Amino acid sequence: MEAREHTKANLELLQERLNSGRMRSARIMVNSLHPSEVARLLESLPLKDRAVLWEIVNTEIEGDVLVELAEEVRDGLIEGMATEDLIAAADGMEVDDLADLLADLPETVTQEVLQSLDKQDSERLKQVLAYDEESAGGLMNVDIVTVRPDVTLEVVTRYLRAVGEITDGTDSIFVVSRDNSYIGSLFLSRLVTRDPDEMVANVMSTDVMPIPAHTPSTQVVWEFENRDLLSAPVVDDDFRVLGRITVDDVVDVIRDEAEHSLMSAAGLDEEDDMFAPVVKSATRRALWLGVNLATAFLAAAVVDLFQTTLDKIVLLAVLMPVVPSMGGVAGSQSLTIITRAIALGQINRANASGILRKEVLVGVLNGCGWAIVVAFFTYLWFGDWRIGGIIGAAMIINLIIAAAAGFSIPLILRRMRVDPALAGGVVLTTVTDVVGYMAFLGLGAIFLL
């Protein structure tokens, strides 16, 4: 909350300075902020003010700011930058951050950036680019320090002094064999507290297991969360150390996943620019509006099948929205739980049937409980126990189906390689609306006509 308020205060202060033409003051303020804070300010400004702000950002931090920006905002700024400016922005960046930036640069600029690097950095960068950006290899930082197990801590200390600096966030040094295969980790806390004459092999930890380079980023998050890691080595198929992943890289993945889940629920992309042109935004959102419209017509078609019933018993039209609404809420609860479980890798063939049974029983229990409540109040409202019984029975049916659908839809979509967070809500709404209307109006037609 404090960070959000700080960003809001900075935004208001910056806009006030830009509007009043106090550019020197605005420049000093902006360039005193962390690159991530500058990125948030850029994303929060309309296109015209964004262009002005970008002009006053120091070249030294432009690359770091670009990496922190949402993809669409970053693309917009890159389009307006000259090739030499892009090369200057890339100069001095960490290899893993530079790899993220190069993915959005034109091919010609990418080649020039690669040529501008020294041989060592160029090879490191190509190593990171060889892996998918959503894998451990794509997340890793290849700027690491390794030592052998057959040296003393004093030798390691002298070596670090000779190196002069180590990467920020380093909590351990990796211990490797002569062929660079991972053996263990030497924590800096042990390095400075143990006897300098002790051998690395006697002090190192073998508890920190390496992460294969092709491991998906979601699995990397799971490893850090469940093993309480601050950093972890990344290895290739031959167990040779390639680089390191630190907890700040994992936090970025968690944030991206959270934004993805939130935006996908509305059929949007987390990388969308909220200040994008109207036509562009409208076109992007039109697809899922069209899908929703099609499903709405499907539900309307079901209602139309019972037009005769509604003409004769108008009271059913008054109560009709209740059943699909309750089913939608119940189904969304199951859908959310299962989608999260899929993301965490908690569902497999062994436990799937048990989870389904549990969700259906929850639907039965809630369906029966709320059916009694709704039936009672419906009887008090209309004085007809038959209508109360019909809406109660329809609610039980729909909540059971909703629970089963909330469980099965994410699994089916995943098998079809469709993101459950993106399409699950639309499919579930269709199911609960169609079943809800069919059950309520169908029972009404059977027992009231």
C-alpha positions as CSV (number, residue, x, y, z in Angstrom):
1,M,0.0,0.0,0.0
2,E,2.8,2.4,0.9
3,A,4.6,1.8,-2.4
4,R,1.4,2.5,-4.4
5,E,0.8,5.7,-2.5
6,H,4.4,6.7,-3.2
7,T,3.9,6.1,-6.9
8,K,0.6,8.1,-6.8
9,A,2.3,11.0,-5.1
10,N,5.2,10.9,-7.5
11,L,2.8,10.9,-10.5
12,E,0.9,13.9,-9.2
13,L,4.1,15.8,-8.5
14,L,5.5,15.0,-11.9
15,Q,2.4,16.0,-13.7
16,E,2.3,19.3,-11.8
17,R,5.9,20.0,-12.8
18,L,5.3,19.0,-16.5
19,N,2.2,21.1,-16.7
20,S,3.9,24.2,-15.3
21,G,6.9,23.8,-17.6
22,R,9.4,23.1,-14.8
23,M,11.4,20.7,-16.9
24,R,14.7,21.0,-14.9
25,S,12.9,20.2,-11.7
26,A,11.1,17.3,-13.4
27,R,14.3,15.9,-14.8
28,I,16.1,16.0,-11.4
29,M,13.1,14.2,-9.8
30,V,12.7,11.5,-12.4
31,N,16.4,10.6,-12.6
32,S,16.6,10.3,-8.8
33,L,14.1,7.4,-8.9
34,H,14.7,3.7,-9.3
35,P,14.2,2.5,-12.9
36,S,11.2,0.5,-11.9
37,E,9.6,3.6,-10.4
38,V,10.3,5.5,-13.6
39,A,8.6,2.7,-15.6
40,R,5.5,2.9,-13.4
41,L,5.3,6.6,-14.0
42,L,5.7,6.1,-17.8
43,E,2.9,3.6,-17.8
44,S,0.6,5.9,-15.8
45,L,1.0,8.9,-18.2
46,P,-1.0,9.7,-21.4
47,L,1.0,9.3,-24.6
48,K,1.8,13.0,-25.0
49,D,3.2,13.3,-21.4
50,R,4.9,10.0,-21.7
51,A,6.9,11.2,-24.7
52,V,8.0,14.3,-22.7
53,L,9.0,12.2,-19.7
54,W,11.0,9.8,-21.9
55,E,13.0,12.7,-23.3
56,I,14.2,13.7,-19.9
57,V,15.2,10.2,-18.7
58,N,19.0,9.9,-18.5
59,T,20.6,7.6,-21.2
60,E,22.4,5.7,-18.4
61,I,19.1,4.2,-17.1
62,E,17.0,4.0,-20.3
63,G,17.8,0.4,-20.8
64,D,16.9,-0.6,-17.2
65,V,13.7,1.4,-17.5
66,L,12.7,-0.3,-20.8
67,V,13.1,-3.7,-19.2
68,E,10.7,-2.8,-16.4
69,L,8.0,-1.6,-18.8
70,A,4.9,-3.5,-20.0
71,E,5.6,-4.9,-23.5
72,E,3.2,-2.6,-25.4
73,V,4.5,0.5,-23.7
74,R,8.1,-0.6,-24.3
75,D,7.3,-1.2,-28.0
76,G,5.9,2.2,-28.4
77,L,9.0,3.9,-26.9
78,I,11.4,1.8,-28.9
79,E,9.6,2.7,-32.2
80,G,10.5,6.3,-31.6
81,M,14.2,5.7,-30.7
82,A,17.1,5.9,-33.1
83,T,19.4,2.9,-33.5
84,E,22.3,4.6,-31.8
85,D,20.1,5.6,-28.9
86,L,19.0,1.9,-28.5
87,I,22.6,0.7,-28.6
88,A,23.5,3.3,-25.9
89,A,20.6,2.2,-23.8
90,A,21.7,-1.4,-23.9
91,D,25.3,-0.5,-22.9
92,G,26.2,-1.6,-19.4
93,M,23.0,-3.6,-18.8
94,E,23.1,-6.9,-16.9
95,V,23.1,-9.8,-19.4
96,D,19.8,-11.3,-18.3
97,D,18.1,-7.9,-18.5
98,L,19.7,-7.2,-21.9
99,A,18.3,-10.6,-23.2
100,D,14.8,-9.5,-22.2
101,L,15.2,-6.2,-24.0
102,L,16.7,-7.7,-27.2
103,A,13.5,-9.8,-27.7
104,D,11.7,-6.5,-28.5
105,L,14.3,-4.8,-30.6
106,P,14.4,-4.9,-34.4
107,E,16.7,-7.6,-35.8
108,T,19.2,-5.0,-37.3
109,V,19.5,-3.3,-33.9
110,T,19.9,-6.6,-32.1
111,Q,22.9,-7.5,-34.4
112,E,24.5,-4.1,-33.8
113,V,24.1,-4.5,-30.0
114,L,25.7,-8.0,-30.2
115,Q,28.6,-6.5,-32.2
116,S,29.1,-3.7,-29.7
117,L,29.7,-6.2,-26.8
118,D,33.0,-7.7,-25.9
119,K,33.5,-11.4,-26.7
120,Q,32.8,-12.6,-23.2
121,D,29.5,-10.6,-22.8
122,S,28.4,-11.6,-26.4
123,E,28.9,-15.3,-25.6
124,R,27.0,-14.9,-22.3
125,L,24.1,-13.2,-24.0
126,K,23.9,-15.8,-26.8
127,Q,23.8,-18.4,-24.0
128,V,20.8,-16.8,-22.4
129,L,19.0,-16.1,-25.7
130,A,19.3,-19.8,-26.6
131,Y,16.6,-20.6,-24.0
132,D,12.9,-19.7,-23.9
133,E,12.4,-16.5,-21.9
134,E,9.9,-18.3,-19.7
135,S,12.3,-21.0,-18.6
136,A,15.1,-21.2,-16.0
137,G,17.6,-20.6,-18.8
138,G,15.8,-17.4,-19.9
139,L,15.6,-16.1,-16.3
140,M,19.2,-16.8,-15.2
141,N,22.1,-14.4,-14.8
142,V,25.2,-15.9,-16.2
143,D,27.5,-13.5,-14.3
144,I,28.5,-15.9,-11.5
145,V,31.5,-16.9,-9.5
146,T,32.6,-20.5,-9.2
147,V,35.3,-22.2,-7.0
148,R,36.8,-25.6,-6.7
149,P,36.2,-27.8,-3.6
150,D,39.9,-28.5,-2.9
151,V,40.9,-24.9,-2.0
152,T,40.7,-23.1,1.4
153,L,38.3,-20.4,2.4
154,E,41.3,-18.0,2.5
155,V,42.1,-18.7,-1.1
156,V,38.4,-18.0,-2.0
157,T,38.5,-14.7,-0.1
158,R,41.6,-13.6,-1.9
159,Y,40.1,-14.5,-5.2
160,L,36.9,-12.5,-4.5
161,R,39.1,-9.5,-3.6
162,A,41.0,-9.9,-6.9
163,V,37.7,-10.1,-8.8
164,G,36.7,-6.8,-7.2
165,E,32.9,-7.2,-7.2
166,I,30.2,-9.8,-7.4
167,T,26.6,-9.6,-8.7
168,D,24.0,-7.9,-6.5
169,G,21.9,-10.5,-4.6
170,T,24.7,-13.0,-4.5
171,D,24.3,-15.1,-1.3
172,S,26.5,-18.0,-2.3
173,I,29.3,-19.1,-4.6
174,F,28.9,-22.3,-6.6
175,V,31.4,-25.1,-6.1
176,V,32.2,-27.0,-9.3
177,S,34.4,-29.7,-10.5
178,R,37.1,-29.3,-13.2
179,D,34.6,-29.8,-16.0
180,N,32.3,-27.2,-14.4
181,S,29.8,-29.7,-13.0
182,Y,27.8,-28.5,-10.0
183,I,28.9,-30.0,-6.6
184,G,27.5,-27.6,-4.0
185,S,27.1,-24.0,-2.7
186,L,29.4,-22.0,-0.5
187,F,27.3,-19.5,1.4
188,L,28.9,-16.2,2.0
189,S,27.8,-16.3,5.6
190,R,30.0,-19.4,6.1
191,L,32.8,-17.9,4.1
192,V,33.2,-15.0,6.6
193,T,32.5,-16.9,9.8
194,R,34.4,-20.1,9.4
195,D,38.1,-20.7,9.9
196,P,40.0,-19.4,6.8
197,D,42.1,-22.6,6.7
198,E,39.1,-24.9,6.3
199,M,38.6,-26.5,2.9
200,V,35.6,-25.5,0.7
201,A,34.6,-29.1,0.5
202,N,34.1,-29.2,4.3
203,V,32.1,-26.0,4.5
204,M,29.9,-26.1,1.4
205,S,26.3,-27.1,1.4
206,T,24.9,-29.8,-0.9
207,D,21.3,-29.1,0.1
208,V,20.7,-26.6,-2.7
209,M,19.8,-28.6,-5.7
210,P,20.3,-27.1,-9.2
211,I,17.5,-26.3,-11.6
212,P,17.7,-27.6,-15.2
213,A,17.9,-24.8,-17.7
214,H,14.7,-26.0,-19.6
215,T,12.6,-25.9,-16.4
216,P,9.4,-23.8,-17.0
217,S,9.3,-20.5,-15.0
218,T,6.2,-21.7,-13.2
219,Q,8.2,-24.7,-11.9
220,V,11.0,-22.4,-10.9
221,V,8.6,-20.4,-8.8
222,W,7.4,-23.6,-7.1
223,E,11.0,-24.6,-6.3
224,F,11.8,-21.2,-4.7
225,E,8.6,-21.2,-2.7
226,N,8.7,-24.7,-1.4
227,R,12.5,-24.8,-0.7
228,D,12.7,-21.2,0.7
229,L,15.5,-20.3,-1.8
230,L,17.2,-17.0,-2.2
231,S,19.1,-18.2,-5.2
232,A,19.7,-21.4,-7.1
233,P,22.2,-22.6,-9.7
234,V,21.0,-23.4,-13.3
235,V,22.6,-26.3,-15.0
236,D,22.5,-27.9,-18.5
237,D,21.8,-31.5,-19.4
238,D,25.3,-32.5,-18.4
239,F,25.0,-30.9,-14.9
240,R,27.4,-28.1,-15.9
241,V,26.7,-24.7,-14.2
242,L,25.3,-22.1,-16.6
243,G,24.1,-19.3,-14.3
244,R,22.1,-18.3,-11.3
245,I,18.4,-17.4,-10.6
246,T,17.8,-15.0,-7.7
247,V,14.6,-14.4,-5.8
248,D,14.1,-11.0,-7.4
249,D,13.8,-12.8,-10.8
250,V,11.2,-15.1,-9.3
251,V,9.2,-12.2,-7.8
252,D,9.0,-10.8,-11.4
253,V,7.5,-14.1,-12.6
254,I,5.0,-14.2,-9.7
255,R,3.9,-10.6,-10.5
256,D,3.5,-11.4,-14.2
257,E,1.4,-14.5,-13.4
258,A,-0.8,-12.5,-11.1
259,E,-1.4,-9.8,-13.7
260,H,-2.0,-12.5,-16.3
261,S,-4.7,-14.2,-14.2
262,L,-6.4,-10.9,-13.4
263,M,-6.5,-9.6,-16.9
264,S,-7.2,-12.9,-18.6
265,A,-10.4,-13.2,-16.5
266,A,-11.7,-10.2,-18.6
267,G,-10.2,-11.5,-21.9
268,L,-7.4,-8.9,-21.8
269,D,-3.6,-9.0,-22.0
270,E,-1.6,-7.9,-19.0
271,E,0.8,-6.2,-21.4
272,D,-1.9,-3.9,-22.8
273,D,-1.3,-0.1,-22.6
274,M,-4.2,1.6,-20.8
275,F,-3.4,4.7,-22.9
276,A,-3.4,2.9,-26.2
277,P,-5.4,4.5,-29.0
278,V,-9.2,4.0,-28.8
279,V,-9.5,2.0,-32.0
280,K,-6.7,-0.3,-31.1
281,S,-8.1,-1.0,-27.6
282,A,-11.6,-1.5,-29.0
283,T,-10.4,-3.9,-31.6
284,R,-8.5,-6.0,-29.1
285,R,-11.5,-6.3,-26.7
286,A,-14.0,-7.0,-29.5
287,L,-13.1,-10.7,-29.8
288,W,-14.2,-11.7,-26.3
289,L,-17.2,-9.4,-26.4
290,G,-18.2,-11.3,-29.6
291,V,-17.7,-14.7,-27.9
292,N,-19.7,-13.6,-24.9
293,L,-22.5,-12.4,-27.2
294,A,-22.6,-15.8,-28.9
295,T,-23.0,-17.5,-25.6
296,A,-25.7,-15.1,-24.5
297,F,-27.7,-15.9,-27.7
298,L,-27.3,-19.6,-26.9
299,A,-28.8,-19.0,-23.4
300,A,-31.5,-16.9,-25.0
301,A,-32.3,-19.7,-27.4
302,V,-32.9,-22.1,-24.5
303,V,-35.3,-19.6,-22.9
304,D,-37.1,-19.3,-26.2
305,L,-37.8,-23.0,-26.1
306,F,-40.1,-22.4,-23.1
307,Q,-41.8,-19.3,-24.5
308,T,-45.2,-21.0,-24.1
309,T,-44.5,-21.8,-20.5
310,L,-43.5,-18.2,-19.8
311,D,-46.6,-16.8,-21.5
312,K,-48.8,-18.9,-19.3
313,I,-46.9,-18.6,-16.0
314,V,-45.4,-15.1,-15.9
315,L,-44.1,-15.6,-12.4
316,L,-41.3,-17.9,-13.8
317,A,-39.9,-14.9,-15.7
318,V,-39.5,-12.9,-12.4
319,L,-37.6,-15.7,-10.8
320,M,-35.7,-16.9,-13.9
321,P,-32.3,-15.1,-13.2
322,V,-31.9,-16.5,-9.7
323,V,-30.9,-20.1,-10.7
324,P,-28.2,-19.3,-13.3
325,S,-26.8,-16.6,-11.1
326,M,-26.3,-18.9,-8.1
327,G,-24.8,-21.6,-10.5
328,G,-22.4,-19.0,-11.9
329,V,-21.1,-18.1,-8.5
330,A,-20.7,-21.7,-7.3
331,G,-19.0,-22.7,-10.6
332,S,-16.6,-19.7,-10.4
333,Q,-15.5,-20.8,-7.0
334,S,-14.7,-24.3,-8.2
335,L,-13.1,-22.9,-11.4
336,T,-10.8,-20.6,-9.4
337,I,-9.7,-23.3,-7.1
338,I,-8.9,-25.8,-9.9
339,T,-7.2,-23.2,-12.1
340,R,-4.9,-22.3,-9.2
341,A,-4.3,-26.0,-8.5
342,I,-3.3,-26.5,-12.1
343,A,-0.9,-23.6,-12.0
344,L,0.7,-25.0,-8.8
345,G,0.9,-28.6,-10.3
346,Q,-1.3,-30.0,-7.5
347,I,-3.7,-32.0,-9.8
348,N,-2.8,-35.4,-11.3
349,R,-4.6,-38.6,-12.3
350,A,-4.2,-40.0,-8.8
351,N,-6.1,-37.3,-7.0
352,A,-8.4,-35.9,-9.8
353,S,-11.4,-38.2,-9.1
354,G,-11.2,-37.4,-5.3
355,I,-11.2,-33.6,-6.1
356,L,-14.1,-34.0,-8.5
357,R,-16.1,-36.0,-5.9
358,K,-15.4,-33.3,-3.2
359,E,-16.5,-30.5,-5.5
360,V,-19.7,-32.3,-6.5
361,L,-20.5,-33.0,-2.8
362,V,-19.9,-29.3,-2.0
363,G,-22.4,-28.5,-4.8
364,V,-24.9,-30.9,-3.4
365,L,-24.6,-29.5,0.1
366,N,-24.8,-25.9,-0.9
367,G,-27.5,-26.7,-3.5
368,C,-29.7,-28.4,-0.9
369,G,-29.1,-25.7,1.8
370,W,-29.8,-22.7,-0.4
371,A,-32.7,-24.5,-2.2
372,I,-34.5,-24.8,1.1
373,V,-33.9,-21.0,1.8
374,V,-35.0,-19.9,-1.8
375,A,-38.0,-22.3,-1.8
376,F,-39.2,-20.9,1.5
377,F,-39.0,-17.3,0.5
378,T,-40.5,-18.0,-2.9
379,Y,-43.5,-19.6,-1.1
380,L,-43.8,-16.5,1.2
381,W,-43.6,-14.2,-1.8
382,F,-46.0,-15.9,-4.3
383,G,-47.9,-18.3,-2.0
384,D,-47.4,-21.3,-4.3
385,W,-45.4,-24.2,-2.9
386,R,-45.0,-25.7,-6.4
387,I,-43.0,-22.7,-7.6
388,G,-40.9,-22.8,-4.5
389,G,-40.2,-26.5,-5.0
390,I,-39.4,-26.1,-8.7
391,I,-36.8,-23.3,-8.1
392,G,-35.3,-25.3,-5.2
393,A,-34.9,-28.4,-7.4
394,A,-33.5,-26.4,-10.3
395,M,-31.0,-24.8,-8.0
396,I,-29.8,-28.1,-6.7
397,I,-29.3,-29.4,-10.3
398,N,-27.5,-26.3,-11.4
399,L,-25.1,-26.0,-8.4
400,I,-24.1,-29.7,-8.9
401,I,-23.5,-29.2,-12.6
402,A,-21.7,-25.9,-11.9
403,A,-19.3,-27.6,-9.4
404,A,-18.6,-30.4,-11.9
405,A,-18.1,-27.9,-14.7
406,G,-15.9,-25.7,-12.6
407,F,-13.7,-28.7,-12.0
408,S,-13.6,-30.1,-15.6
409,I,-13.5,-27.0,-17.8
410,P,-9.9,-25.9,-16.8
411,L,-8.7,-29.5,-17.3
412,I,-10.3,-29.8,-20.7
413,L,-9.0,-26.3,-21.8
414,R,-5.5,-27.2,-20.7
415,R,-5.6,-30.4,-22.7
416,M,-6.7,-28.3,-25.7
417,R,-3.8,-26.0,-25.0
418,V,-6.1,-23.1,-24.2
419,D,-5.4,-20.9,-21.1
420,P,-8.0,-21.7,-18.5
421,A,-7.7,-18.2,-17.0
422,L,-8.6,-16.7,-20.4
423,A,-11.5,-18.9,-21.6
424,G,-12.7,-20.7,-18.4
425,G,-15.1,-18.0,-17.2
426,V,-16.8,-17.6,-20.6
427,V,-17.4,-21.4,-21.0
428,L,-18.5,-21.7,-17.4
429,T,-21.1,-18.9,-17.7
430,T,-22.5,-20.6,-20.8
431,V,-22.9,-23.9,-19.0
432,T,-24.5,-22.5,-15.9
433,D,-26.9,-20.2,-17.9
434,V,-28.0,-23.0,-20.2
435,V,-28.4,-25.6,-17.5
436,G,-30.0,-23.1,-15.1
437,Y,-32.6,-22.0,-17.6
438,M,-33.2,-25.5,-18.8
439,A,-33.7,-26.9,-15.3
440,F,-36.0,-24.1,-14.0
441,L,-38.1,-23.7,-17.1
442,G,-38.2,-27.4,-17.9
443,L,-39.4,-28.3,-14.4
444,G,-41.9,-25.4,-14.7
445,A,-43.3,-26.8,-17.9
446,I,-43.6,-30.3,-16.5
447,F,-45.3,-29.5,-13.1
448,L,-47.1,-26.2,-13.7
449,L,-48.8,-26.7,-17.1
